[in-house]
Amino acid sequence: MGKIFDIAIVGAGPAGIATAIESYIFGLKDILLLEKADNHSATIRNFYKDNKRVDKDWMGQKVECEGNITFMDGTKETTLDLFDRLLDRHKIEPHFNTEVERIDKENGIFHIHTTNNDLYKAKNVVIAIGKMGKPNKPSYKIPPSIRQFVNFNLDKCSKGEKILVVGGGNSAAEYAYFLADTNDVTLNYRREKFTRLNPQNLQIIEEYADAGKLRLKLGVDITSLESEHGKPKVNFTDGTSEVYDRIIYAIGGTTPTEFLKKCGIEVVDGKVEVDENFQTKTPGLFAAGDIVTATGGSIAIALNHGYAIAKFIANSSK
């Protein structure tokens, strides 16, 4: 393709959308937004349960929105609606089902190669892919015969199932108590107590457990999985085993290091190194969102990243 975009953004989550919107407001009209999923905000759609509360000050992080996007406390649905309205209002049309394979820089211009064998060119590139697009998986093998009953989100869950939720974070807790209203649910965490739950989720988990609506299996890890009559059989470190209809892993995500290396980006301790403008060591190549923060997860922080990057690029192009 001969056209050279002012800015190309890889990832249509909160950071990517904010970068596109703020870039438009700052006057950068040739904007390319690429997303490998079939819609924007894939992490929110796939890993947030319906009606999940979404807070601006996530996990106690007090954040003031610095840019032109007003983000308030809400739910999964209101957050997605907000991003829909912003994209429509500013005439940003993401290229969905477009996965970037690698990024090269030639003669000061970035060449963005996709798995569809398309080539895009841009003066600036922002990587805003997040971590949950690559969820953590257990170290032990998942037998092929039961993979259809092993999830990393709430997809394919139905009522009346016996479900094991694995993890000790907020996503695991929310999956567990959400499913417990219509299913037989056990929440397994390898530590003896929860240390990463926000107060609201901890209170709900304790209430559900005390009422017998949810079983807790704490201080016990999983050694292996096997198939028993086509269902997942879980073997635990305490010597017990149990058969479930479904297993849901909610054990976080990892920085997609290999992809970032193909883009010429260094990863140190699971985090991309950037300067105060979120620019990497390669001039014109930026990173935003979870991959540049130690904690991750804050939509408001991701929106601020997009604003800072767009402002810097716009000022630099004058």
C-alpha positions as CSV (number, residue, x, y, z in Angstrom):
1,M,0.0,0.0,0.0
2,G,1.4,3.4,-1.0
3,K,-0.4,5.5,1.7
4,I,1.6,6.5,4.7
5,F,-0.5,7.0,7.8
6,D,0.4,9.7,10.4
7,I,-0.1,7.1,13.1
8,A,-0.8,3.3,13.2
9,I,-2.2,1.8,16.4
10,V,-2.0,-1.9,17.1
11,G,-4.7,-3.0,19.5
12,A,-8.3,-1.5,19.8
13,G,-8.6,-1.7,23.6
14,P,-8.9,1.4,25.9
15,A,-5.3,2.5,25.2
16,G,-5.5,2.0,21.5
17,I,-9.0,3.7,21.2
18,A,-7.8,6.6,23.3
19,T,-4.7,7.1,21.2
20,A,-6.9,7.1,18.0
21,I,-9.5,9.5,19.4
22,E,-6.9,11.9,20.9
23,S,-4.9,11.9,17.7
24,Y,-8.0,12.9,15.7
25,I,-8.7,15.7,18.1
26,F,-5.1,16.9,17.9
27,G,-5.5,17.0,14.1
28,L,-3.8,13.8,13.0
29,K,-6.4,12.7,10.4
30,D,-4.6,9.8,8.8
31,I,-5.1,7.3,11.6
32,L,-4.9,3.5,11.3
33,L,-6.3,1.3,14.1
34,L,-5.7,-2.4,13.8
35,E,-7.3,-5.1,15.9
36,K,-6.9,-8.9,15.6
37,A,-10.3,-9.6,17.2
38,D,-13.6,-9.1,15.4
39,N,-14.5,-6.1,17.6
40,H,-12.9,-3.5,19.8
41,S,-12.2,-4.0,23.6
42,A,-11.8,-7.8,23.3
43,T,-10.4,-8.2,26.8
44,I,-13.5,-6.4,28.3
45,R,-15.8,-8.4,26.1
46,N,-14.2,-11.8,26.8
47,F,-12.9,-11.5,30.4
48,Y,-15.5,-9.3,32.1
49,K,-18.7,-10.9,33.2
50,D,-22.0,-9.2,32.2
51,N,-22.8,-6.1,34.3
52,K,-19.3,-6.2,35.9
53,R,-18.6,-3.0,37.7
54,V,-15.9,-1.0,36.1
55,D,-14.3,1.7,38.3
56,K,-12.2,4.7,37.2
57,D,-10.0,4.3,40.3
58,W,-9.2,0.7,39.8
59,M,-7.7,-1.2,42.7
60,G,-7.4,1.9,44.8
61,Q,-5.4,3.8,42.2
62,K,-6.7,7.4,42.2
63,V,-6.5,8.5,38.6
64,E,-7.5,11.9,37.1
65,C,-8.3,11.7,33.4
66,E,-6.0,14.0,31.6
67,G,-7.3,14.0,28.0
68,N,-10.5,14.7,26.2
69,I,-12.3,11.4,27.1
70,T,-14.5,11.6,30.2
71,F,-14.4,8.2,31.8
72,M,-16.6,7.5,34.9
73,D,-17.5,4.5,37.0
74,G,-19.9,2.2,35.3
75,T,-20.3,-1.3,34.0
76,K,-18.9,-3.5,31.3
77,E,-21.8,-2.5,29.0
78,T,-21.6,1.3,29.7
79,T,-17.9,1.2,29.0
80,L,-18.3,-0.6,25.7
81,D,-21.1,1.9,24.8
82,L,-18.7,4.8,25.6
83,F,-16.1,3.5,23.2
84,D,-18.7,2.8,20.5
85,R,-19.8,6.4,20.7
86,L,-16.3,7.8,20.6
87,L,-15.3,5.8,17.6
88,D,-18.5,6.8,15.7
89,R,-18.3,10.5,16.7
90,H,-14.7,10.8,15.5
91,K,-15.1,8.6,12.4
92,I,-12.5,6.0,13.5
93,E,-13.0,2.8,11.6
94,P,-10.9,0.0,13.1
95,H,-9.6,-2.7,10.8
96,F,-10.8,-5.8,12.7
97,N,-9.6,-9.4,12.2
98,T,-6.2,-8.0,11.3
99,E,-3.3,-9.4,13.3
100,V,0.0,-7.8,13.1
101,E,2.9,-10.2,12.6
102,R,5.9,-7.9,12.8
103,I,7.0,-4.2,12.4
104,D,10.1,-3.0,10.6
105,K,11.5,0.5,10.1
106,E,12.9,1.4,6.8
107,N,14.1,4.9,5.8
108,G,12.2,6.5,8.8
109,I,8.9,4.8,7.9
110,F,7.4,1.9,9.8
111,H,6.3,-1.2,7.7
112,I,3.5,-3.1,9.5
113,H,3.2,-6.7,8.3
114,T,0.0,-8.6,9.0
115,T,-0.8,-12.3,9.0
116,N,-3.2,-11.5,6.1
117,N,-0.1,-10.6,4.1
118,D,-1.2,-6.9,4.1
119,L,1.4,-4.2,4.4
120,Y,0.7,-0.8,6.0
121,K,3.1,2.1,6.4
122,A,3.1,4.8,9.1
123,K,5.3,7.6,10.4
124,N,4.5,6.6,14.0
125,V,3.3,3.3,15.6
126,V,1.7,2.6,18.9
127,I,1.6,-0.9,20.4
128,A,-1.4,-1.1,22.7
129,I,-2.2,-4.8,22.8
130,G,-2.4,-5.4,26.6
131,K,-1.7,-8.7,28.4
132,M,-5.0,-10.5,28.7
133,G,-5.0,-11.2,24.9
134,K,-2.5,-13.9,25.9
135,P,-3.9,-15.5,29.1
136,N,-1.6,-17.5,31.4
137,K,-1.9,-21.2,31.1
138,P,-1.1,-23.9,33.6
139,S,2.4,-25.5,33.5
140,Y,0.9,-29.0,33.3
141,K,-0.6,-30.5,30.2
142,I,-4.3,-30.2,29.3
143,P,-5.3,-33.5,27.6
144,P,-6.7,-32.9,24.1
145,S,-9.8,-35.0,24.9
146,I,-11.0,-32.5,27.6
147,R,-9.8,-29.2,26.1
148,Q,-13.4,-28.3,25.1
149,F,-14.2,-28.2,28.8
150,V,-11.3,-25.9,29.8
151,N,-11.9,-22.2,29.6
152,F,-10.0,-19.0,30.2
153,N,-13.1,-16.9,30.3
154,L,-16.9,-17.4,30.6
155,D,-17.4,-18.6,27.1
156,K,-19.5,-21.8,26.6
157,C,-20.5,-21.9,30.3
158,S,-24.1,-23.1,30.8
159,K,-26.3,-23.5,33.8
160,G,-26.2,-26.6,36.0
161,E,-22.6,-27.4,35.5
162,K,-20.1,-28.5,38.1
163,I,-17.3,-25.9,37.7
164,L,-13.8,-25.4,39.1
165,V,-12.6,-21.8,38.9
166,V,-8.8,-21.6,39.4
167,G,-7.1,-18.3,40.5
168,G,-6.8,-15.8,43.3
169,G,-7.4,-12.5,41.6
170,N,-10.5,-10.4,41.1
171,S,-11.4,-12.0,37.8
172,A,-11.4,-15.5,39.4
173,A,-13.6,-14.3,42.3
174,E,-16.0,-12.6,40.0
175,Y,-16.3,-15.6,37.7
176,A,-16.9,-17.8,40.8
177,Y,-19.7,-15.9,42.5
178,F,-21.3,-15.0,39.2
179,L,-21.5,-18.7,38.2
180,A,-22.4,-19.9,41.7
181,D,-26.0,-18.6,41.4
182,T,-26.7,-21.2,38.7
183,N,-24.0,-23.8,39.0
184,D,-22.1,-26.0,41.5
185,V,-18.9,-23.9,41.8
186,T,-15.5,-24.5,43.6
187,L,-12.9,-21.7,43.7
188,N,-9.4,-23.0,44.0
189,Y,-6.4,-20.9,44.9
190,R,-3.0,-22.2,45.7
191,R,-2.4,-19.9,48.6
192,E,-4.2,-20.3,52.0
193,K,-5.9,-16.9,51.8
194,F,-6.8,-14.3,49.2
195,T,-4.3,-11.4,49.1
196,R,-5.2,-9.6,45.8
197,L,-9.0,-9.2,46.0
198,N,-10.6,-5.8,46.3
199,P,-12.7,-5.4,49.4
200,Q,-16.0,-5.8,47.6
201,N,-15.1,-9.1,45.9
202,L,-13.6,-10.4,49.1
203,Q,-16.8,-9.7,51.0
204,I,-19.0,-11.3,48.3
205,I,-16.8,-14.4,48.2
206,E,-16.9,-14.8,52.0
207,E,-20.7,-14.3,52.1
208,Y,-21.2,-16.9,49.3
209,A,-18.9,-19.4,51.1
210,D,-20.5,-18.9,54.5
211,A,-24.0,-19.4,52.9
212,G,-22.8,-22.6,51.2
213,K,-23.4,-21.2,47.7
214,L,-19.7,-21.5,46.9
215,R,-16.9,-23.9,48.0
216,L,-13.4,-22.7,48.6
217,K,-10.4,-25.0,48.1
218,L,-7.5,-22.8,49.4
219,G,-3.9,-23.7,50.0
220,V,-4.0,-26.5,47.5
221,D,-2.5,-26.5,44.0
222,I,-3.3,-28.7,41.0
223,T,-0.7,-31.3,39.9
224,S,-2.4,-32.6,36.8
225,L,-5.5,-33.1,34.7
226,E,-6.8,-36.2,33.1
227,S,-9.9,-37.4,31.3
228,E,-12.4,-39.6,33.1
229,H,-15.3,-40.7,30.9
230,G,-14.7,-37.6,28.8
231,K,-14.8,-35.1,31.7
232,P,-11.9,-33.2,33.3
233,K,-10.5,-35.0,36.4
234,V,-8.4,-32.7,38.6
235,N,-5.6,-34.1,40.8
236,F,-4.6,-31.9,43.7
237,T,-1.5,-31.6,45.8
238,D,-3.3,-32.8,48.9
239,G,-3.8,-36.2,47.3
240,T,-7.5,-35.7,46.4
241,S,-9.0,-35.9,42.9
242,E,-12.4,-34.6,41.6
243,V,-14.2,-34.7,38.3
244,Y,-15.8,-31.5,37.0
245,D,-17.9,-30.6,34.0
246,R,-15.8,-27.5,33.3
247,I,-12.6,-25.8,34.5
248,I,-12.1,-22.1,34.2
249,Y,-8.6,-20.6,34.6
250,A,-8.3,-17.0,35.6
251,I,-4.6,-16.8,36.4
252,G,-3.8,-13.5,34.6
253,G,-2.0,-12.8,31.4
254,T,1.6,-12.4,30.2
255,T,3.3,-9.8,28.1
256,P,3.6,-11.1,24.5
257,T,7.4,-10.9,24.5
258,E,8.0,-12.7,21.3
259,F,5.7,-10.4,19.3
260,L,7.3,-7.3,20.9
261,K,10.8,-8.6,19.9
262,K,9.6,-8.8,16.3
263,C,8.7,-5.1,16.6
264,G,12.1,-4.2,18.0
265,I,10.8,-3.6,21.5
266,E,12.7,-4.7,24.6
267,V,10.9,-6.2,27.6
268,V,12.5,-6.0,31.0
269,D,10.9,-7.8,33.9
270,G,7.7,-8.3,31.9
271,K,7.3,-4.6,31.2
272,V,8.1,-2.6,28.1
273,E,10.7,0.2,28.7
274,V,9.5,3.6,27.6
275,D,10.4,7.2,28.3
276,E,8.1,9.9,29.8
277,N,6.2,10.2,26.4
278,F,5.8,6.4,26.2
279,Q,8.3,6.2,23.4
280,T,10.5,3.1,23.2
281,K,14.2,3.2,22.3
282,T,13.1,3.3,18.6
283,P,12.0,6.9,17.7
284,G,8.4,7.0,16.6
285,L,7.6,3.6,18.2
286,F,5.4,3.9,21.3
287,A,3.8,1.5,23.8
288,A,0.7,2.0,25.9
289,G,-1.6,0.3,28.4
290,D,-0.9,-2.8,30.5
291,I,2.4,-3.6,28.8
292,V,4.1,-0.5,30.2
293,T,2.7,-0.6,33.7
294,A,3.6,-2.8,36.7
295,T,0.1,-3.5,37.8
296,G,-2.0,-3.1,34.7
297,G,-5.8,-3.2,34.5
298,S,-6.6,0.5,34.9
299,I,-8.7,1.8,32.0
300,A,-8.2,5.4,33.1
301,I,-4.5,5.0,33.1
302,A,-4.6,3.5,29.6
303,L,-6.7,6.5,28.4
304,N,-4.1,8.8,29.8
305,H,-1.3,7.0,27.9
306,G,-3.2,7.5,24.7
307,Y,-3.6,11.2,25.4
308,A,0.1,11.7,26.2
309,I,1.2,9.8,23.1
310,A,-1.1,11.7,20.8
311,K,-0.2,15.0,22.3
312,F,3.6,14.3,21.9
313,I,3.2,13.1,18.3
314,A,1.0,16.1,17.3
315,N,3.5,18.6,18.9
316,S,6.5,16.9,17.3
317,S,4.9,17.1,13.8
318,K,4.4,20.8,13.9
